[in-house]
Each structure stands twice: as structure tokens, then as C-alpha cells.
Amino acid sequence: MTAPTVMRTSVVSARGLLKEYGSGPARVRAVRGVDVDVAAGESVAIIGPSGCGKSTLLYLLGGLERPTAGSLRLADRRLERLAEAQLARLRRHAVGFVFQAFHLVDELTAAENVELPMLLAGRSPHQARERACVLLRSVGLADRAGHLPSALSGGQRQRVAIARALANEPTVVLADEPTGNLDSEATTDVLRLFEQLRADGQTLVLVTHDERVAATADRLLTMRDGVLVDETRLTGGSSRSLGAITGLEE
Amino acid sequence: MSESLELSDREPLHGYQLRVVQEVLLALLAQSGAHAYELRARLALALGPLADALNEGQVYVTLGRLEKSGLIRSERVDRMDRRDRRVYELTEAGRERVLAWFEDVSWPKPAPAEFHLKLVAAAAAGLADPVRIVDRQRHELLSGLREAQRAALGERTGAVAGLLLEGVLLRLQADLRWLEACARFWSAAKDRP
């Protein structure tokens, strides 16, 4: 490999990403030249108001959509060089997606939903079943394995979706407004899971308009009108500063 | 420590901080007379992880002040197992103060006016970029949000201290949304002639 160090330690590396929809006067530039690197084990949040292009950016990073221009490396592969079938294969193995609307298969049980990507990736049904059990237990849903999504609450469905995203031990988990459809309590459950993933060293990129969700990440990118305008590394601070915010001290 | 010393030098009832601690300690004594260490335990239960932010010395200093102003009285009780033998209880004046505090509807002000004026002045003088000021402030609040979030996630569901952290989180979130509006306004202002 002749790539510089920064390219090798990054599991996602994008340069000059551009995404346009439509043409002529109806042309919309959703993503207007974005450079972004995500290091292995890093948790990154992209925050911005709705319509700023952050979901489109996430879909580009995960190979769900192809950019109009720019280059992207994901898990040591250059996406622009891959044919559709190769890209689908890379997505299956290297990327775990978590969506706002969960996108579970309604006709399959929780366990079967988690098994599905493993079966598609060529694991044996036995292996898939065992790992699904482990994953559902890790998201606190061991006792719901046989339930259909319709019998689960929103928070439980999203936890199944997170288990599914982890099924093939992805290089990176990409989450699009993962708490957007959840109430406060379910949000807390999902944030606890993300916090756990972060602590376990899972590479994570999430887009959100919710500051609370974004605050779980190590690094925060702010997106406005299709470009990244600000970047900050979040530090924990001290309990002293927490006291100041609460009004316990000045 | 230096911070609490500085605070304790202030006139009682003038600094918001000190006033709250006074009233809070009085209210905690309304339940029953208590040793100082029992008061600290009552506070710790209500504050959870935030109790670390509370200065221990402050409790003693405040108790001393409250006694001087006749709102509480103390009595030495003979107990061999403790050095801390003083038991505090409310006086009638103290009880009235607590009841008045429960009726009081004043609310700590988050005061966006000062920050707003800072941005206006920075833009007008051209000495600092208002967008940069906003972004630095966002970083600060986001770090606080992350910390409060961590503390909240660490609380077991239903813990009373979790409710306080929820309040902290919602306030920070509201402030951050306003800062986002500030950033948009001042970014656009740069493009205007």
C-alpha cells in the first residue's frame, strides 16, 4: 500500500463528495463538496437542521447512493471502482445501517430479522441463529426473539434494528436519526446502546438533528446547506462544570 | 474550595447561589432535625452524581450563617461515635422562610440578552467574528451536554436524580437550538452587503 497513514487508519474517507438531484433549474445540490474521515473505533455525529443534506451524506458514505462527483474509500475499497453487485456485497459485510423508521421485515420475527443479513452473507442457519440470540440478549430483548415487529414497541423495534446492524460485525455502523421516532424513555435506551457500542470500540457514524443524540459521539460535525461548517471534539468536562450548568454552583 | 469561599463572602440572599443553598438546607430541615452529615446525605440522594459538585464546606458555612440569622438553632448531643455531634433544627422564623420559599415563583434566568448583545457588538465593531463566537459557545455547551447525558445514562430508570439531569439536558438543548439560530443569522449577515 502506498496510501499515507491517515488513509489507512481511516475506515471511511471521503474527498469532494457531491450529490445532485434533477437537472436544469430544478437541480438540487444536496451535498456540496464534503471531505470527511472516520477513524477506526471512532464515533462521529453529523448534526444539522432537516434538509441540510446530512442523510444524503450518510447514504453516500454507506454506499447506498452514488455521488455525482468525489471519491470515497470504505473499508479499504474505493467505491467508485465497484460494480453494483460488488458494492452490494461490500455494504452487506462492512456496513450496518440503522434507520429512523427501523425498516424491519414485518413478516419475520425479531430473531429472523437479525438472522437475515447473516444468511445473505453466507453464514449457516445454525450460526445465524446462535449469533442472533447473542445480539438480541445484548440489546436486552432475549425474551422477545419470537415476536413479530408489530408486537414490539418503537424502542424495542429500534433495538432489534441495532442488533441486525451488528449482525455481520460491520466495519462501521451508520445510523440515520435513530431516535427520531422514539419517545424520551426509548431514546434513553437506544442512547445507552450507542454508548455501549462506542465503549466497545465500534466505529459509528450517526446523523441527527437532536443535540442529545449527537452529544454521545466523540466528534461532532455540523452540516448546513450541504457543507460541513464546523467540527469539534467533545470532551467530557468535569463534574464541576456539570454543577455549574445545574445551578448548584456558579 | 476557593469558589465557595468567594461565595460565602457575599451578602446572604444576594447571590442566587447562596440563597438557594440556604433555602435548600432549611427545607431539608423541615422534615426533621438533623446532623450536618445527615443533611449532606439527604442532598446526595436528591442530586445523584451532581452531589459531587456540591462543596462540603459550604454546608457547614451555610449552617453557621443560618444559625446567626436565627433561622435554625443547634444543640450538642452526646454521641460517642461521632465528632459531629451538633443537631440542627428549624426555628419558627426558619419554618416561615421555608414556606415562603415554597410559594416563591422566581426562576433563574438563562439570560440570552447578554450573549445576544455580545454578538451584535462583535459584528458592529468588526473585532470578532460572531459566527466564531457562536461556534465556540456551542462547543462548550455540547461538552456540557455530553457530560450531563453520560451522567443521565448512568442513572437507573426512575431515580430522582435522573429528573434533575433531564432538566439540565432539556435546558442545554434549548440553548443549543437558539445558538443554531444565531449561527444561521450571523452566517447570512456576512453575505449581506
Contacts between the chains, C-beta under 8 A, distances in Angstrom:
chain1	res1	chain2	res2	distance
A	49	B	180	7.1
A	184	B	166	8.0
A	185	B	157	7.4
A	188	B	152	7.3
A	188	B	153	6.8
A	188	B	157	7.6
A	191	B	149	7.1
A	191	B	153	6.1
A	192	B	153	5.2
A	195	B	150	7.4
A	195	B	153	5.6
A	210	B	173	8.0
A	211	B	142	7.0
A	211	B	145	5.9
A	211	B	172	7.3
A	211	B	173	5.1
A	211	B	176	4.6
A	211	B	177	7.5
A	212	B	145	6.8
A	212	B	149	6.0
A	212	B	169	6.0
A	212	B	173	6.2
A	214	B	142	7.3
A	215	B	142	5.9
A	215	B	145	4.2
A	215	B	146	4.1
A	215	B	149	4.8
A	216	B	146	7.1
A	216	B	149	6.3
A	220	B	142	6.2
A	222	B	135	8.0
A	222	B	138	7.8
A	224	B	183	7.8
A	224	B	184	7.3
A	224	B	187	7.3
A	229	B	187	7.8
A	230	B	135	5.2
A	230	B	138	7.5
A	232	B	135	7.8
A	232	B	138	7.5
A	232	B	139	4.4
A	232	B	142	6.6
A	234	B	139	8.0
A	234	B	142	5.8
A	234	B	143	5.5
A	234	B	146	4.7
A	235	B	143	5.1
A	235	B	146	7.8
A	236	B	143	7.3
A	236	B	146	6.5
A	236	B	147	5.5
A	236	B	150	6.9
A	237	B	143	4.9
A	237	B	144	6.1
A	237	B	146	7.5
A	237	B	147	4.5
A	238	B	147	7.8
A	239	B	49	6.7
A	239	B	50	7.3
A	239	B	52	4.4
A	239	B	53	5.5
A	239	B	147	7.7
A	239	B	151	7.9
A	240	B	53	6.0
A	241	B	143	7.7
A	241	B	144	5.9
A	241	B	147	6.7
A	242	B	49	7.6
A	242	B	50	6.1
A	242	B	53	6.0
A	242	B	144	7.0
A	242	B	147	5.3
A	242	B	148	6.1
A	242	B	151	6.5
A	242	B	168	7.5
A	243	B	50	6.2
A	243	B	52	7.5
A	243	B	53	2.3
A	243	B	54	7.0
A	244	B	53	7.6
A	245	B	144	5.0
A	245	B	148	6.6
A	245	B	168	5.6
A	245	B	171	7.7
A	245	B	172	6.7
A	246	B	50	5.5
A	246	B	53	7.0
A	246	B	164	6.6
A	246	B	167	8.0
A	246	B	168	5.4
A	247	B	16	7.7
A	247	B	17	7.8
A	247	B	20	7.1
A	247	B	108	5.7
A	248	B	47	7.3
A	248	B	50	6.1
A	248	B	53	4.9
A	248	B	54	5.8
A	249	B	3	6.4
A	249	B	4	7.6
A	249	B	7	7.8
A	249	B	17	6.4
A	249	B	53	5.9
A	249	B	54	7.5
A	249	B	55	7.3
A	250	B	3	7.2
A	250	B	7	7.0
A	250	B	15	7.5
A	250	B	16	7.9
A	250	B	17	5.1
